[in-house]
């Protein structure tokens, strides 16, 4: 396995365990190694969202959309990040796109921390 993959898996495990702040460390390292991996960017965006760093989350989800413009989850997550920053008009576009592309399915990653 690659170092980036191992770091990504560690970050995802920390997210699953409700340790979003601790997840950012391995995910940021993985991003440096593989900056064009949408999965790493998505996980890092989720971690930033959970620790309420809305701007950092926005940047990660924008990068995911550069890599995959029709990623419905990235549109949804970007929309939520923008709402949290008070940018409802801009968020509305992404939230509508997310609904048009595909409704969320059970088991998909959530921006909210597990309970």
Phi, psi and omega per residue, in radians:
X1 nan 2.691 3.134
X2 -1.488 2.763 3.107
X3 -1.072 -0.719 3.140
X4 -1.070 -0.729 3.140
X5 -1.127 -0.773 3.125
X6 -1.073 -0.727 3.101
X7 -1.137 -0.718 3.094
X8 -1.041 -0.823 -3.137
X9 -1.093 -0.688 3.090
X10 -1.104 -0.768 3.104
X11 -1.080 -0.763 3.116
X12 -1.100 -0.703 3.115
X13 -1.085 -0.737 3.118
X14 -1.133 -0.664 3.062
X15 -1.080 -0.799 3.127
X16 -1.057 -0.577 -3.133
X17 -1.482 0.082 3.103
X18 1.389 0.333 -3.119
X19 -1.911 1.201 -3.047
X20 -1.110 -0.745 -3.127
X21 -1.092 -0.721 3.130
X22 -1.228 -0.434 3.124
X23 -1.230 -0.474 -3.085
X24 -1.122 -0.551 -3.071
X25 -1.107 -1.000 3.126
X26 -1.175 -0.553 -3.138
X27 -1.214 -0.649 3.069
X28 -1.148 -0.659 3.077
X29 -1.141 -0.735 3.116
X30 -1.105 -0.694 3.122
X31 -1.096 -0.690 3.103
X32 -1.097 -0.631 -3.131
X33 -1.348 -0.620 -3.086
X34 -2.343 1.282 -3.031
X35 -1.165 -0.285 -3.120
X36 -1.844 0.359 3.086
X37 -1.640 1.917 -3.097
X38 -1.071 -0.610 -3.113
X39 -1.114 -0.685 3.106
X40 -1.177 -0.776 -3.141
X41 -1.084 -0.714 3.125
X42 -1.094 -0.849 -3.138
X43 -1.063 -0.715 3.116
X44 -1.153 -0.695 3.076
X45 -1.060 -0.722 3.101
X46 -1.099 -0.770 3.124
X47 -1.056 -0.812 3.122
X48 -1.078 -0.719 3.134
X49 -1.050 -0.788 -3.098
X50 -1.149 -0.468 3.097
X51 -1.675 0.231 3.064
X52 1.124 0.510 3.000
X53 -1.641 1.350 -2.996
X54 -1.060 -0.699 -3.107
X55 -1.161 -0.767 3.113
X56 -1.113 -0.696 3.087
X57 -1.072 -0.780 3.110
X58 -0.963 -0.823 -3.108
X59 -1.083 -0.693 3.130
X60 -1.168 -0.756 -3.121
X61 -1.233 -0.543 3.031
X62 -1.120 -0.685 3.111
X63 -1.152 -0.693 3.082
X64 -1.030 -0.714 -3.138
X65 -1.234 -0.513 3.010
X66 -1.108 -0.691 -3.113
X67 -1.345 -0.581 -3.100
X68 -2.554 1.510 -3.024
X69 -1.054 -0.346 -3.114
X70 -1.833 0.360 3.110
X71 -1.301 1.835 -3.066
X72 -1.096 -0.677 -3.138
X73 -1.139 -0.690 3.130
X74 -1.128 -0.665 3.075
X75 -1.110 -0.776 3.124
X76 -1.055 -0.876 -3.083
X77 -1.148 -0.685 3.075
X78 -1.102 -0.758 3.104
X79 -1.017 -0.791 3.114
X80 -1.106 -0.690 3.115
X81 -1.111 -0.687 3.117
X82 -1.203 -0.690 3.082
X83 -1.021 -0.775 -3.124
X84 -1.102 -0.378 3.101
X85 -1.658 0.081 3.122
X86 1.390 0.352 -3.096
X87 -1.872 1.092 -3.022
X88 -1.059 -0.720 -3.093
X89 -1.087 -0.794 3.111
X90 -1.177 -0.689 3.139
X91 -1.092 -0.672 -3.087
X92 -0.950 -0.738 3.134
X93 -1.034 -0.811 -3.098
X94 -1.241 -0.651 3.121
X95 -1.170 -0.675 3.077
X96 -1.147 -0.744 3.098
X97 -1.055 -0.722 3.138
X98 -1.050 -0.762 3.139
X99 -1.173 -0.641 -3.135
X100 -1.234 -0.657 -3.078
X101 -1.255 -0.762 3.110
X102 3.129 2.275 3.061
X103 -1.195 2.627 3.126
X104 -1.098 2.544 3.135
X105 -1.927 2.686 3.086
X106 -1.012 2.465 3.103
X107 1.597 -0.124 3.106
X108 -1.283 2.722 3.139
X109 -1.036 2.500 -3.139
X110 -1.951 2.563 3.051
X111 -1.231 -0.519 -3.087
X112 -1.375 2.600 3.117
X113 -1.209 2.557 3.091
X114 -1.107 2.617 -3.134
X115 -1.797 nan nan
